[in-house]
Amino acid sequence: MATVIGQAETGYYSGGRMHLRGILFRDERSCYHACIPSLDVSGYGASRQEAKQSLLVMMNCYFERAMRLGALEEDLRRRGWVTDPPVMYPPAFSHSDMQDVFDCIRSGTGIYNISCTIELPPAERMLT
């Protein structure tokens, strides 16, 4: 497993799979939102499952586009990731990037931890 102690709570890359932690919450209009703060990628839907499915679609779009443009490593590093193939891991959640979540907590909305796993090529092929 390619990970670093203390980072497993936010995600890691191992064996062609990216494992990421995120959050799921419901807004004041009863719409569910699922997001991965370390990528700044989110999805939404009328149910928890729809929000998670939307998130997976958006994550796949993010990785496909970034890899096609050859910009994945640069973008991940800009977001605070460590990218030293074969090790890739995201930063810890940044409180400043989660203002919407804190607003939901103050309003009494429940926040749920979620995890996502997507298939990716080996790190050596993704990062150049």
PyMOL commands that set and color helices and strands:
alter all, ss='L'
color gray80, all
select helices_A, chain A and resi 48-68+72-78+95-107+123-126
alter helices_A, ss='H'
color red, helices_A
select strands_A, chain A and resi 11-14+17-26+32-36+41-45+82-84+87-89+111-119
alter strands_A, ss='S'
color yellow, strands_A
deselect
rebuild
show_as cartoon
